[in-house]
Amino acid sequence: MEELAYSLHLGSDKNRKNISRKNGKNNVSGNTSLSNNAIQNARQLSKVDKHNYRKYDNEQELIEIVRGTSSPFEDVKKLYLNEFEEARLEYNSKQTRPSRMIDNYFENISNNEKKDLACEIIIELGDKEYWDTKDEIFKKKMTNVYTKQVDDLELLVPNFKVASAIIHYDETSPHMHIVGVPIKFKNKNGMEKQVGKSDVFTKESLKTLQDKMRTLCIEEFNQEYNLDHSLKQKQKGRNKDIHISDMDNYIQMKKQLEKNNKNLEQSNKKYLELKNSSKEVKDKIDNLKTSKFSKDNYILSKEDKDLFINFINQVETTNKEYDKIQTLSNTLINVDKQLKDNQNKIKTLTENNKALNLRVNTLNDTIREKNKEISKLNSIINDIKSTLNYWKDKFDKLITFLHSKLHIWYDKDDKYIDVVNEMYEDNVLDEEDMKDLDLNKKDDFEK
């Protein structure tokens, strides 16, 4: 089972230094897209546009658009209009001085050095070594994996609105550029709805997001490719995954195996010593004197006999121990291999289960938020209904009052008729109301 590296980078203005750009071009994935700069204004967004859609070398056939169009720049401008125009108009309506009004929020943020116009997130699964062995058909299946990653990102960070998502297949590792706008709500100063990178992406929230996204990504990858790959350990300084070599039972098994290997080495050494001794014994046997009565018989002293017997017994004992330890060693090696395979399967299943739980929990959180919104809207609707019923009752009473005054035939005063006519002219009363008042009968009475 192979282990894949996963990275999720958020653009930062700290990465605009030359050393950061150099590191970006020499990263282990082998692509040049991880210089990872922030998008602080329209000029920088224009550069991102040209880079992401490969407008500088006309190699659009090697990219895949997941969200947005062929112009990330225009996608962001459109998003600004859709997300902030209502808040801009509301804000301007409350201003008494024209100088405080905002004519174009996109340009307003672009000219604000304290805020980023947009954010770019780069996602990559697998490194150069892994993808170098894969063909184009295999690589292109990452489109489905990265498309789900965009959906996951929107689900996990609903306040980050995605404007553009483009996959690059023209570098050694397929990777995706996501350009979007983080939004903060209910602001007391300025527009009620504003751009807010530091509010949406904090150091802690970004770590949590990386953990969740990498868990979902490997699960999506295995489903798409029908594989059982796992994630590599995070680099030092990042949250650490549980690795097979960190598991207690695995470490104990390794120690036991090492112990038996030492015993095996000692037995092997003893075996070699006995083998050398056997040469000496053989020499003694070769030098035995023949019997005077028969050349086929040899004279063996009791001392030599005991020496030979002890040597033979020692050799047999050592060989038995050696065979026993050798068998045990082979068994432990097989057990070690099975344990690794089982732990890898458990790790994959655990990651898949974690991904499913993450989706369920996130969806449950979304449902709870929606239920709160529905409850709030229902409360507003009930208030509106109560207000409507209140004024409807008032209006019905008014119509009844006017109706009673207009149908008193002996009333010589036409002031109520004048009031009704004015209300009709001002669209307070309509044709149906006039029919209800039945002014024709009143006219007949007056005649």
CORDAKA-V781057 format. One record per residue. N is the residue number from 1. RES is the residue in one letter. SS is DSSP state (a for helix, b for strand, c for the rest). OMEGA is omega in radians with two decimals (none if undefined). D_CENTER is the distance of its C-alpha to the mean C-alpha in Angstrom with 1 decimal. Layout:
<<N;RES;SS;OMEGA;D_CENTER> <N;RES;SS;OMEGA;D_CENTER>>
//
This chain:
<<1;M;c;-3.13;22.1> <2;E;c;3.08;20.2> <3;E;b;-3.09;17.5> <4;L;b;3.04;14.9> <5;A;c;3.11;13.6> <6;Y;b;3.10;10.0> <7;S;b;3.02;9.8> <8;L;b;-3.08;8.1> <9;H;b;3.03;11.3> <10;L;b;-3.11;12.5> <11;G;c;-3.14;16.1> <12;S;b;3.12;18.8> <13;D;a;3.10;22.5> <14;K;a;-3.09;23.2> <15;N;a;3.12;22.2> <16;R;a;3.10;25.1> <17;K;c;-3.11;27.5> <18;N;a;-3.13;29.1> <19;I;a;3.12;27.9> <20;S;a;3.10;24.3> <21;R;a;3.12;24.9> <22;K;a;3.11;26.7> <23;N;a;3.12;24.0> <24;G;a;-3.12;21.6> <25;K;a;-3.11;24.1> <26;N;c;-3.11;24.7> <27;N;c;-3.04;21.2> <28;V;c;-3.13;20.8> <29;S;c;3.08;18.9> <30;G;c;3.11;22.0> <31;N;c;-3.07;20.7> <32;T;c;-3.02;21.9> <33;S;c;-3.05;19.0> <34;L;c;2.99;17.6> <35;S;c;2.82;20.4> <36;N;c;-3.13;17.7> <37;N;b;3.06;20.2> <38;A;c;3.07;19.9> <39;I;b;-3.03;21.3> <40;Q;c;-3.10;24.1> <41;N;c;-3.09;26.5> <42;A;a;-3.13;27.5> <43;R;a;3.12;28.9> <44;Q;a;3.08;25.6> <45;L;a;3.10;23.8> <46;S;a;3.10;26.5> <47;K;a;3.09;25.8> <48;V;a;3.11;22.1> <49;D;a;-3.10;23.5> <50;K;a;-3.13;25.8> <51;H;a;-3.03;23.5> <52;N;a;-3.14;20.6> <53;Y;c;3.06;23.1> <54;R;c;-3.11;25.4> <55;K;c;-3.11;28.3> <56;Y;c;-3.14;30.1> <57;D;c;3.08;30.7> <58;N;c;3.09;30.5> <59;E;c;-3.08;28.2> <60;Q;a;-3.13;26.3> <61;E;a;-3.12;26.7> <62;L;a;3.08;24.2> <63;I;b;-3.13;21.3> <64;E;b;3.12;19.5> <65;I;b;3.13;18.8> <66;V;b;3.09;15.9> <67;R;b;3.07;16.6> <68;G;c;-3.06;19.7> <69;T;c;3.10;22.8> <70;S;c;3.12;24.4> <71;S;c;3.07;24.7> <72;P;a;3.12;21.6> <73;F;a;-3.14;24.3> <74;E;a;3.10;25.8> <75;D;a;3.13;22.5> <76;V;a;3.11;21.9> <77;K;a;3.12;25.5> <78;K;a;3.12;25.3> <79;L;a;3.11;22.3> <80;Y;a;-3.12;24.4> <81;L;a;-3.11;27.3> <82;N;a;-3.01;25.5> <83;E;a;-2.95;23.7> <84;F;a;-3.04;26.4> <85;E;a;3.14;29.8> <86;E;a;3.13;30.8> <87;A;a;3.11;30.0> <88;R;a;-3.13;32.0> <89;L;a;3.12;35.0> <90;E;a;3.13;35.0> <91;Y;a;-3.12;35.0> <92;N;a;-3.11;37.8> <93;S;a;-3.11;39.9> <94;K;c;-3.09;40.2> <95;Q;c;3.11;41.3> <96;T;c;3.14;45.1> <97;R;c;-3.13;45.0> <98;P;a;-3.10;43.8> <99;S;a;-3.12;42.6> <100;R;a;-3.12;39.8> <101;M;c;3.14;38.6> <102;I;c;-3.13;35.5> <103;D;c;-3.10;36.4> <104;N;c;-3.05;33.0> <105;Y;a;3.09;29.8> <106;F;a;3.13;28.0> <107;E;a;3.14;31.0> <108;N;a;3.13;31.3> <109;I;a;3.13;27.9> <110;S;a;-3.14;28.4> <111;N;c;-3.13;31.6> <112;N;c;-3.07;30.2> <113;E;c;-3.10;29.6> <114;K;c;-3.08;27.9> <115;K;c;3.03;24.9> <116;D;c;-3.14;22.3> <117;L;c;-3.13;22.8> <118;A;b;3.11;19.2> <119;C;b;3.06;16.0> <120;E;b;3.08;14.5> <121;I;b;3.12;11.1> <122;I;b;-3.11;11.3> <123;I;b;-3.12;8.9> <124;E;b;3.06;10.9> <125;L;b;-3.12;11.3> <126;G;c;-3.12;14.8> <127;D;c;-3.09;17.6> <128;K;a;-3.11;21.0> <129;E;a;-3.13;22.8> <130;Y;a;-3.02;20.7> <131;W;a;3.11;20.8> <132;D;c;-3.10;24.4> <133;T;c;-3.05;25.5> <134;K;c;3.12;23.8> <135;D;c;-3.07;25.6> <136;E;a;-3.13;24.5> <137;I;a;3.12;24.2> <138;F;a;-3.11;21.8> <139;K;a;-3.03;19.7> <140;K;a;3.08;19.7> <141;K;c;3.10;18.0> <142;M;a;3.10;14.7> <143;T;a;-3.14;15.2> <144;N;a;3.14;14.2> <145;V;a;-3.10;11.1> <146;Y;a;3.07;9.9> <147;T;a;3.10;11.4> <148;K;a;3.10;9.2> <149;Q;a;3.08;6.1> <150;V;a;3.10;8.2> <151;D;a;3.13;9.1> <152;D;a;-3.13;5.9> <153;L;a;3.13;5.8> <154;E;a;3.13;9.4> <155;L;a;-3.10;9.4> <156;L;a;-3.13;7.7> <157;V;c;-3.09;9.7> <158;P;c;3.13;12.8> <159;N;c;3.04;14.8> <160;F;b;-3.08;13.1> <161;K;b;-3.10;14.9> <162;V;b;3.10;14.0> <163;A;b;-3.07;17.3> <164;S;b;3.04;16.7> <165;A;b;-3.06;14.3> <166;I;b;3.12;16.3> <167;I;b;3.09;15.8> <168;H;b;3.04;18.4> <169;Y;c;-3.06;20.3> <170;D;c;3.08;23.2> <171;E;c;-2.98;22.1> <172;T;c;-3.13;21.9> <173;S;c;3.05;18.1> <174;P;c;-3.13;16.4> <175;H;b;-3.03;13.7> <176;M;b;3.04;12.5> <177;H;b;3.08;13.7> <178;I;b;3.09;12.4> <179;V;b;-3.12;15.1> <180;G;b;-3.08;15.2> <181;V;b;3.05;17.1> <182;P;b;-3.02;16.2> <183;I;b;3.01;18.9> <184;K;b;-3.02;20.8> <185;F;c;3.03;23.3> <186;K;c;3.11;26.7> <187;N;c;-3.13;27.9> <188;K;c;3.13;31.5> <189;N;c;-3.13;32.4> <190;G;c;-3.14;32.2> <191;M;c;-3.13;30.4> <192;E;c;-3.12;28.8> <193;K;c;-3.03;25.6> <194;Q;b;2.98;24.5> <195;V;b;-3.09;21.9> <196;G;c;-3.12;20.3> <197;K;a;-3.07;17.8> <198;S;a;3.11;19.0> <199;D;a;-3.09;18.7> <200;V;a;-3.10;15.1> <201;F;c;3.01;13.7> <202;T;c;-3.13;15.6> <203;K;a;-3.11;15.5> <204;E;a;-3.12;14.6> <205;S;a;3.13;12.0> <206;L;a;3.08;10.2> <207;K;a;3.13;10.6> <208;T;a;3.13;9.2> <209;L;a;3.13;6.0> <210;Q;a;3.13;5.9> <211;D;a;-3.11;7.0> <212;K;a;-3.10;4.9> <213;M;a;-3.13;1.6> <214;R;a;3.09;5.2> <215;T;a;3.13;6.8> <216;L;a;-3.07;5.7> <217;C;a;-3.10;6.4> <218;I;a;3.09;9.7> <219;E;a;3.11;10.7> <220;E;a;3.13;10.5> <221;F;a;-3.11;12.3> <222;N;a;3.09;14.9> <223;Q;a;-3.11;15.6> <224;E;a;-3.07;16.1> <225;Y;a;-3.10;18.3> <226;N;c;3.14;19.8> <227;L;c;3.11;19.3> <228;D;c;3.11;18.5> <229;H;c;3.14;16.9> <230;S;b;-3.12;15.2> <231;L;b;3.02;13.2> <232;K;c;3.05;15.5> <233;Q;c;3.05;16.2> <234;K;c;3.11;14.7> <235;Q;c;3.14;17.4> <236;K;c;-3.14;20.0> <237;G;c;3.11;19.1> <238;R;c;3.11;15.5> <239;N;c;-3.00;14.5> <240;K;c;3.06;16.2> <241;D;c;3.02;15.4> <242;I;c;-3.11;18.4> <243;H;c;-3.08;20.2> <244;I;a;-3.12;23.0> <245;S;a;3.11;25.6> <246;D;a;-3.05;24.8> <247;M;c;-3.01;25.8> <248;D;a;-3.07;29.3> <249;N;a;3.11;30.8> <250;Y;a;-3.14;29.8> <251;I;a;3.11;31.3> <252;Q;a;3.13;34.5> <253;M;a;3.12;34.9> <254;K;a;3.13;34.6> <255;K;a;3.13;37.3> <256;Q;a;3.12;39.5> <257;L;a;3.12;39.3> <258;E;a;3.13;40.1> <259;K;a;-3.14;43.1> <260;N;a;3.07;44.4> <261;N;a;3.08;44.1> <262;K;a;3.09;46.2> <263;N;a;3.12;48.8> <264;L;a;3.12;48.7> <265;E;a;3.12;49.4> <266;Q;a;3.11;52.3> <267;S;a;3.13;53.7> <268;N;a;3.11;53.4> <269;K;a;3.13;55.3> <270;K;a;3.12;58.0> <271;Y;a;3.12;58.3> <272;L;a;3.11;58.9> <273;E;a;3.12;61.5> <274;L;a;3.12;63.3> <275;K;a;3.10;63.2> <276;N;a;3.14;65.0> <277;S;a;-3.13;67.4> <278;S;a;3.10;68.2> <279;K;a;3.13;69.6> <280;E;a;3.12;72.0> <281;V;a;3.14;73.0> <282;K;a;3.12;73.6> <283;D;a;3.13;75.9> <284;K;a;3.13;77.9> <285;I;a;-3.14;78.2> <286;D;a;-3.09;79.4> <287;N;c;3.11;82.1> <288;L;c;-3.14;83.5> <289;K;b;3.14;87.3> <290;T;b;-3.14;88.8> <291;S;c;3.12;91.2> <292;K;c;-3.06;95.0> <293;F;c;-3.13;95.4> <294;S;c;-3.14;92.6> <295;K;c;-3.14;90.5> <296;D;c;3.13;87.6> <297;N;c;-3.11;87.3> <298;Y;b;3.12;86.0> <299;I;b;-3.11;87.0> <300;L;c;3.12;84.0> <301;S;c;3.13;84.5> <302;K;a;3.14;83.0> <303;E;a;3.11;80.9> <304;D;a;3.13;79.4> <305;K;a;3.13;78.9> <306;D;a;3.12;76.9> <307;L;a;-3.13;74.9> <308;F;a;-3.12;74.0> <309;I;a;3.12;73.1> <310;N;a;3.14;70.9> <311;F;a;-3.13;69.1> <312;I;a;3.13;68.5> <313;N;a;3.14;67.2> <314;Q;a;3.11;64.9> <315;V;a;-3.13;63.6> <316;E;a;3.14;63.0> <317;T;a;-3.14;61.2> <318;T;a;3.14;59.0> <319;N;a;3.11;58.1> <320;K;a;3.12;57.2> <321;E;a;3.14;54.9> <322;Y;a;3.13;53.4> <323;D;a;-3.13;52.8> <324;K;a;-3.14;51.4> <325;I;a;3.10;48.9> <326;Q;a;3.11;48.0> <327;T;a;3.12;47.2> <328;L;a;3.14;45.2> <329;S;a;3.12;43.3> <330;N;a;3.11;42.5> <331;T;a;-3.14;41.4> <332;L;a;3.11;39.1> <333;I;a;3.10;37.6> <334;N;a;3.11;36.9> <335;V;a;3.12;35.6> <336;D;a;3.13;33.3> <337;K;a;3.11;32.0> <338;Q;a;3.13;31.5> <339;L;a;3.10;29.8> <340;K;a;-3.13;27.3> <341;D;a;-3.13;26.7> <342;N;a;3.14;26.4> <343;Q;a;3.10;24.0> <344;N;a;3.11;21.8> <345;K;a;3.11;21.9> <346;I;a;-3.14;21.3> <347;K;a;3.12;18.3> <348;T;a;3.13;16.8> <349;L;a;3.11;17.8> <350;T;a;3.12;16.5> <351;E;a;3.12;12.9> <352;N;a;3.12;13.3> <353;N;a;3.11;14.9> <354;K;a;3.13;12.3> <355;A;a;3.13;9.6> <356;L;a;3.10;12.5> <357;N;a;3.13;13.4> <358;L;a;3.12;10.1> <359;R;a;-3.13;10.5> <360;V;a;-3.13;14.2> <361;N;a;3.13;14.0> <362;T;a;3.12;11.8> <363;L;a;3.10;14.3> <364;N;a;3.09;17.1> <365;D;a;3.12;16.3> <366;T;a;3.13;16.3> <367;I;a;3.13;19.5> <368;R;a;3.11;21.1> <369;E;a;3.13;20.5> <370;K;a;3.11;22.0> <371;N;a;3.07;24.8> <372;K;a;3.12;25.6> <373;E;a;3.13;25.8> <374;I;a;3.11;28.0> <375;S;a;3.14;30.1> <376;K;a;3.12;30.6> <377;L;a;3.10;31.5> <378;N;a;3.10;33.9> <379;S;a;3.11;35.5> <380;I;a;3.13;36.0> <381;I;a;3.13;37.3> <382;N;a;3.09;39.8> <383;D;a;3.12;40.9> <384;I;a;3.12;41.5> <385;K;a;3.14;43.4> <386;S;a;3.12;45.5> <387;T;a;-3.14;46.3> <388;L;a;3.13;47.0> <389;N;a;3.11;49.3> <390;Y;a;-3.11;51.0> <391;W;a;3.07;51.9> <392;K;a;3.10;52.7> <393;D;a;3.10;55.2> <394;K;a;-3.10;56.6> <395;F;a;3.11;56.9> <396;D;a;3.11;58.6> <397;K;a;3.11;61.0> <398;L;a;3.13;61.7> <399;I;a;3.12;62.5> <400;T;a;3.14;64.7> <401;F;a;3.14;66.5> <402;L;a;-3.14;67.1> <403;H;a;-3.14;68.1> <404;S;a;-3.13;70.7> <405;K;a;-3.09;72.2> <406;L;a;-3.08;72.4> <407;H;c;2.99;74.4> <408;I;c;-2.94;77.1> <409;W;c;-3.08;79.8> <410;Y;c;3.13;82.3> <411;D;c;-3.11;79.9> <412;K;c;-3.04;81.4> <413;D;c;-3.13;78.4> <414;D;c;-3.05;75.9> <415;K;a;3.14;73.4> <416;Y;a;3.08;70.8> <417;I;a;3.10;71.1> <418;D;a;3.13;70.4> <419;V;a;3.14;67.3> <420;V;a;3.13;66.0> <421;N;a;3.11;66.7> <422;E;a;3.11;64.8> <423;M;a;3.10;61.8> <424;Y;a;3.13;61.9> <425;E;a;3.13;62.1> <426;D;c;3.11;59.2> <427;N;c;3.03;57.1> <428;V;c;3.06;57.1> <429;L;c;3.09;58.9> <430;D;c;-3.08;58.4> <431;E;a;-3.13;60.8> <432;E;a;3.11;60.0> <433;D;a;-3.14;60.8> <434;M;a;3.10;64.1> <435;K;a;3.12;65.0> <436;D;a;3.13;64.4> <437;L;a;3.02;66.7> <438;D;c;-3.09;69.3> <439;L;a;-3.13;71.1> <440;N;a;3.11;73.4> <441;K;a;3.14;75.2> <442;K;a;3.11;75.6> <443;D;a;3.12;77.1> <444;D;a;3.12;79.5> <445;F;a;-3.07;80.5> <446;E;a;3.11;81.3> <447;K;c;none;83.4>>
//
